Amino acid sequence: RKEIILPIRIAFVSLGCDKNLVDSEVMLGLLQKSGFALISDESQADVIVVNTCCFIQDAKEESIENILEMAQYKKTGHCKALIVTGCMAERYKEEILAEIPEVDGVVGTTGYEGIVEVVEEILKGKKIQKFADINIKIKEDYQRVLSTAGYFAYLKIAEGCDNKCTYCIIPQLRGSYRSRSIESLIKEAKALVNQGVKELILVAQDTTRYGIDLYGEKRLPQLLRELCKIEGLKWIRLLYCYPEEITDELIDVIAEEEKVCSYLDMPIQHANTSILKRMGRRSTREDLIHLINKLRKRIPDICLRTTLIVGFPGETDAEYEDLVQFVKEMKFDRLGVFTYSKEEGTAAAKMKGHISKKTKELRKDKIMKLQQSICEEKSAQCIGKTLEVIIDGKLPEENVYCGRTYRDAPEIDGMVFVNSDEELLSGDFIKVFIASANEYDLIGRIVDESGE
């Protein structure tokens, strides 16, 4: 009787940002193409890959916890190989293998294209390290296996970063800024739309610098206009737009192109000019106010999201209060706050005046409480309006559908909850009359074709 050999089963744990998620999807695509079976249950997997993040201390801790948790499946599950990839692998390549003996392979941020070879060698009983030059030219043509819901996907338009933010380790792990060509991005976007993707979310360390290395000038506006020509694509969303690089041309594209959501994720990190300078940012407080006012004047329905860092070394009470006042005045639609994380190898780590964890947490909490009241006010302004909503899924216990407006990126922003007698599918676009709201979410009912 012939022995049946089942394909090797591989499970992925993808941590950190959506840029990392795209790397995981590329690895999944390479593995699937080579005949490996992709599964979601780690306890049943022969190979487990943990794609890590180490942007801040919390991310490092989460990565370590996940590696140790997956290592247990070598004892209790089917796991024969444990592989660590991503930023933490790039940063601590020697330490991971030395301190966590269950790990069989370590793959850096530019080594993941060799993931198939890594898996095959480990299954032969070898321990593998796979690293490449972090400034290597990025591969332009690849097939991904989407891990997001099938109707939205991230489009990674560039790798690396040329910004010199003093708190950030990413350029040392991801290399200099390298854009993908417009042709390769359009090809990938069309393939994603053909698979059913209706919302494309553009990501990079800094999307606004797109093209500067390839074409000698910023080409994000041109890329957006080309993407808008793709039939079947409904929404295009922009994340990680650095304020210093937002041009009038880009603002015009957002204002003019119907498919480009009036939504801008613009991480400013602080609003005190002195702190911004010490952070290595190129904006001043006045620059930020001018830009925000310009965006709101040119695109009246724009939704602005930002992120802030509190407790940067030497941040005085006065500099912090300057930031609080700015948040009060600017009234961002969406806002997140990180406490400063001291990262070895960065310029900020060597600065004087590091602030206690308790003070940093208090400063974070105060701004988040302030932002909660701003969000409540913004949500209340939506009551009585009819908004277009993309359905994300259903809460079966409550018999309620949940979705998002153009003002909400998946998994980081608010939701719209809708009752419906008819069955709705994830990825459907519907019109919803907003009847009530809380701080972050909206509640409404479907408007039929007659407008009722």
FITIFI-35232 format. One line per 4 residues: number of its first residue (from 1); their letters; for each residue x, y, z of C-alpha. Coordinates in steps of 0.001 Angstrom, whole numbers, plus 500000, padded with zeros to 6 digits. Each point is the difference from the previous one (the first is absolute). Layout:
! residues N
NUM) a) X Y Z | ...
***
This chain:
! residues 452
1) rkei) 500000 500000 500000 | 501392 503368 498939 | 500706 502429 502863 | 498109 503278 499696
5) ilpi) 502275 502976 500676 | 498035 503043 501127 | 501335 503482 499228 | 501893 501818 502732
9) riaf) 497611 502290 501914 | 501127 503554 500756 | 498432 502536 502377 | 500902 503693 500229
13) vslg) 499833 502466 502879 | 500340 503528 498604 | 500664 502767 502536 | 500421 503762 499794
17) cdkn) 499010 502274 497150 | 498135 499402 496755 | 503298 500350 498089 | 501183 496916 501868
21) lvds) 496710 498297 499141 | 500730 500490 496281 | 503392 498295 500515 | 498175 497084 501658
25) evml) 497585 499795 497058 | 502929 499913 497548 | 501620 497139 501968 | 496654 498169 500082
29) gllq) 499773 500379 496229 | 503512 498609 499452 | 499344 497038 502300 | 496621 499184 498461
33) ksgf) 501503 500125 496498 | 502607 497446 501148 | 497312 497555 501122 | 499846 500633 503742
37) alis) 496575 499955 501667 | 499033 503199 501827 | 497952 499593 503185 | 498884 502306 502809
41) desq) 500172 497526 502916 | 503537 500152 501439 | 499446 496823 502032 | 499635 498025 496754
45) advi) 502884 501661 498135 | 503256 498273 499059 | 501679 503392 499551 | 499179 503227 501839
49) vvnt) 501278 503391 498821 | 499841 503011 502344 | 500414 503261 498068 | 501095 502438 502695
53) ccfi) 500000 503713 500801 | 502333 501942 502279 | 499017 503628 499388 | 499465 500689 503703
57) qdak) 500498 498085 503254 | 496387 498730 500083 | 500422 498567 496483 | 503237 498246 501014
61) eesi) 498299 498456 503027 | 497051 498847 497889 | 502402 498431 497481 | 501925 498121 502703
65) enil) 496768 498778 501624 | 498751 498678 496663 | 503294 498247 499203 | 499989 498289 503402
69) emaq) 496335 499066 499652 | 500585 498467 496547 | 503087 498182 501332 | 497671 498021 502276
73) ykkt) 498483 498320 496918 | 503284 498146 499569 | 499000 498131 503166 | 496199 499964 499792
77) ghck) 499260 500287 496278 | 501372 498806 496657 | 502607 502738 499609 | 503320 498858 498525
81) aliv) 501320 503453 499096 | 499661 503452 501552 | 501137 502973 497905 | 500281 503643 501102
85) tgcm) 499869 502706 497315 | 499592 503776 499791 | 501392 502999 501857 | 500859 498243 503247
89) aery) 501794 497263 498083 | 502032 502653 498172 | 500862 501810 503211 | 500776 497067 502308
93) keei) 501106 497267 497595 | 502667 498517 502276 | 498103 500379 503279 | 496838 498229 498762
97) laei) 501808 496791 499016 | 502196 500071 503096 | 497283 500709 502562 | 497013 498144 498542
101) pevd) 501341 496543 499001 | 496605 498925 498610 | 500468 502485 497121 | 501357 498259 496889
105) gvvg) 500252 502912 497576 | 500392 503773 500047 | 499136 502012 496888 | 500711 503736 499642
109) ttgy) 497830 502727 498485 | 501448 499485 496511 | 500579 496249 500299 | 496363 498928 499837
113) egiv) 500071 499346 496250 | 502065 496909 500889 | 497364 498660 502425 | 499389 496826 497945
117) evve) 503692 499044 500051 | 500143 500788 503741 | 497066 497677 500768 | 501404 497201 497830
121) eilk) 503462 500182 501613 | 498598 500075 503541 | 497848 496952 499294 | 503255 498199 499079
125) gkki) 501188 500698 503526 | 502057 503167 499495 | 499888 503306 501929 | 499806 502896 497552
129) qkfa) 500677 503733 499978 | 498855 501844 496874 | 500981 503640 499651 | 500626 502319 497073
133) dini) 501176 503580 499558 | 497239 502158 501527 | 500334 502399 497034 | 499491 497251 497420
137) kike) 497724 500849 497051 | 496525 498831 500897 | 498308 497327 497941 | 497217 501498 497938
141) dyqr) 498076 497012 498721 | 498542 497544 502475 | 496824 498157 500838 | 498494 500538 503445
145) vlst) 497577 497949 502043 | 497691 502534 501615 | 499525 499653 503741 | 497600 502935 500201
149) agyf) 496307 499684 499176 | 499846 499525 496232 | 498437 503374 499218 | 502854 502176 501292
153) aylk) 503759 499733 499731 | 503139 501955 500783 | 502204 501124 497116 | 503593 500505 501137
157) iaeg) 501403 502643 497670 | 503519 500308 501440 | 502432 498473 502469 | 502393 501679 502440
161) cdnk) 500219 503588 501188 | 502234 503044 499447 | 498553 502078 502825 | 502378 500546 502906
165) ctyc) 497566 499937 502931 | 502162 499779 503115 | 497684 497548 501836 | 499646 497458 497186
169) iipq) 502011 496838 499293 | 498162 499060 496774 | 502527 501417 497446 | 502692 497819 501616
173) lrgs) 497807 496919 499521 | 498279 500755 496708 | 502617 502022 498122 | 499699 503093 497846
177) yrsr) 496805 500995 498191 | 499348 497821 496935 | 496867 500545 497912 | 498361 497392 497827
181) sies) 499286 501030 496417 | 496579 501368 499099 | 499656 497184 497425 | 500531 497239 502565
185) like) 497579 501605 502462 | 497261 500381 497381 | 500507 496371 498964 | 499705 498815 503602
189) akal) 497012 502260 500696 | 498163 498625 496942 | 500712 496425 501118 | 498643 500802 503485
193) vnqg) 496843 501592 498556 | 499499 496937 497790 | 500059 497925 503224 | 497163 502122 501427
197) vkel) 501840 502849 501743 | 497934 503201 500046 | 502071 502091 502419 | 503747 500493 499603
201) ilva) 501968 501458 502898 | 503350 501478 498972 | 502803 499483 502515 | 503754 500637 500355
205) qdtt) 502127 501467 502779 | 499220 503329 498324 | 497553 499816 497092 | 500446 503673 499081
209) rygi) 503639 499528 498916 | 498933 497395 497464 | 502006 500103 496768 | 502720 502412 501100
213) dlyg) 502722 497340 499724 | 498744 498481 496730 | 498828 503052 498104 | 501860 502876 501659
217) ekrl) 496711 501508 501169 | 497001 499118 502145 | 497539 497972 497920 | 497233 499101 502458
221) pqll) 497465 502259 498209 | 500711 498285 496657 | 499782 496549 501590 | 496621 500874 501526
225) relc) 498617 501239 496676 | 501092 496763 498283 | 498450 497865 502756 | 496734 501938 499631
229) kieg) 499712 498720 496414 | 499681 496374 501181 | 496469 498774 499394 | 498396 498340 503020
233) lkwi) 502148 501828 502535 | 497756 502086 502261 | 502158 501583 502732 | 503678 500942 500261
237) rlly) 501221 500943 503466 | 503291 501694 500949 | 501938 499157 503160 | 503304 501380 501390
241) cype) 500141 503351 498191 | 502748 502155 501528 | 498785 503600 500318 | 503242 501420 498596
245) eitd) 499440 498189 496691 | 496300 500734 499405 | 499969 502124 496840 | 497257 502105 498430
249) elid) 499952 497497 497142 | 499234 497148 502414 | 497269 502045 501686 | 498466 500678 496562
253) viae) 499906 496268 499179 | 498241 499163 503289 | 497522 502821 499377 | 499326 499145 496353
257) eekv) 500100 496195 499747 | 496793 498351 501180 | 501695 496660 500766 | 502621 501551 502304
261) csyl) 498420 500166 503456 | 499939 503401 501672 | 502075 498439 502741 | 503594 500761 500879
265) dmpi) 502122 498207 502556 | 502677 502569 500871 | 502273 499052 502930 | 501232 503347 501395
269) qhan) 501424 498492 503279 | 499971 503355 501862 | 499029 503633 499569 | 502578 501881 502049
273) tsil) 502639 501412 497636 | 502907 499338 502372 | 498996 496341 500531 | 499421 499530 496259
277) krmg) 503530 501239 499334 | 501465 497613 502595 | 497981 497188 498431 | 501647 500710 496653
281) rrst) 496696 501058 498450 | 499987 502776 497437 | 496720 501724 500937 | 499352 502819 502446
285) redl) 496770 500564 501904 | 499115 502792 497555 | 500661 497717 497004 | 497595 497403 501389
289) ihli) 497237 502537 500684 | 500392 501446 496491 | 499834 496537 498385 | 496989 498817 502005
293) nklr) 498077 503187 499206 | 500910 499656 496307 | 498853 496355 499906 | 496666 500832 501639
297) krip) 499400 502961 497713 | 500833 498090 496807 | 498270 496717 501082 | 497140 501038 502339
301) dicl) 498956 496401 500815 | 503537 498763 500723 | 500549 497653 502928 | 503406 500576 501603
305) rttl) 501706 497296 502057 | 503276 500516 501837 | 502300 498363 502546 | 501921 501690 502781
309) ivgf) 502939 499113 502254 | 499921 501293 503580 | 502864 499912 502505 | 502789 500578 497477
313) pget) 503327 500581 501834 | 500044 503465 501547 | 496296 500695 499299 | 499128 502691 502554
317) daey) 496561 500589 501496 | 499725 503145 497846 | 500918 498124 496782 | 497480 497298 500835
321) edlv) 497268 502568 500728 | 500825 501584 496637 | 499108 496645 498416 | 496779 499706 502036
325) qfvk) 498934 503474 498868 | 500744 499074 496388 | 497822 496862 500245 | 497181 502126 501482
329) emkf) 500216 502550 497194 | 500581 497717 496997 | 497329 497427 500932 | 501322 497023 498060
333) drlg) 497314 497526 498940 | 502149 497039 501044 | 503019 500035 502309 | 502260 497450 501665
337) vfty) 502696 500556 502644 | 503191 498040 500680 | 502179 500498 503035 | 503639 500538 499001
341) skee) 501939 496736 499831 | 503775 500132 500528 | 501520 498033 497134 | 503679 499091 500135
345) gtaa) 501916 501189 496963 | 497886 503144 499518 | 501122 503583 500581 | 497138 500665 502440
349) akmk) 501119 497142 502265 | 503186 501977 500757 | 498159 503251 500773 | 499737 501344 503532
353) ghis) 496807 500370 501997 | 498283 496633 499582 | 496551 500073 501575 | 498493 497483 502419
357) kktk) 497535 497401 498745 | 497347 501305 502404 | 500254 503583 498646 | 499903 498757 496414
361) elrk) 496862 497950 500677 | 498280 502958 501720 | 500810 502228 497023 | 498664 497408 497578
365) dkim) 496786 499495 501991 | 499283 503732 500160 | 500201 500401 496220 | 497974 496854 499327
369) klqq) 497269 501239 502342 | 499998 503350 498207 | 499847 498251 496636 | 497083 497867 501174
373) sice) 497890 503139 500494 | 501090 501315 496570 | 499011 496687 498379 | 496637 500099 501765
377) eksa) 499394 503466 498576 | 501080 498902 496490 | 497794 496879 500125 | 496986 502073 501089
381) qcig) 500468 502148 496883 | 499315 496906 497871 | 496507 499474 501487 | 497331 500705 497403
385) ktle) 502366 499470 497065 | 499895 497180 497453 | 503434 498444 499508 | 501402 497327 497737
389) viid) 501159 496980 502011 | 502044 496915 499105 | 498791 496922 501888 | 502714 498210 502003
393) gklp) 497924 497225 501534 | 497190 499050 502363 | 499684 499678 503771 | 497794 496883 500087
397) eenv) 498980 500283 503673 | 498626 503501 499502 | 498878 499362 496387 | 501760 503232 499051
401) ycgr) 502301 500702 497076 | 503135 502083 500455 | 501757 502098 497400 | 502049 503118 499367
405) tyrd) 499634 503370 498319 | 502786 501645 497972 | 501003 501552 503343 | 501081 496657 501437
409) apei) 503006 497829 499171 | 499567 496311 500867 | 500976 498899 503503 | 501167 503416 501229
413) dgmv) 496977 502283 499701 | 496299 499905 500874 | 497114 497868 498763 | 496472 500496 498700
417) fvns) 497389 497598 501407 | 496992 499251 497784 | 496839 497947 500400 | 498837 498310 496823
421) deel) 497242 497524 499160 | 501687 499145 496700 | 503261 498070 499970 | 503110 502096 499438
425) lsgd) 503388 498706 498898 | 503410 501169 501134 | 501265 502504 497447 | 496516 501253 499073
429) fikv) 499621 503769 499769 | 496732 501353 501382 | 498485 503353 500909 | 499357 500436 503732
433) fias) 497999 502687 501778 | 501819 500797 503264 | 497463 500057 502841 | 502287 500105 503054
437) aney) 503645 499927 501041 | 502441 499474 502845 | 503621 501187 500304 | 501441 497823 497228
441) dlig) 497130 498139 498319 | 496849 500850 498065 | 496630 498212 500006 | 497669 500182 497034
445) rivd) 497518 498386 497661 | 500161 499126 496325 | 498604 502542 497557 | 498211 498268 497127
449) esge) 500226 501098 496378 | 497051 502336 500423 | 502006 501852 502674 | 497895 498821 502963
***
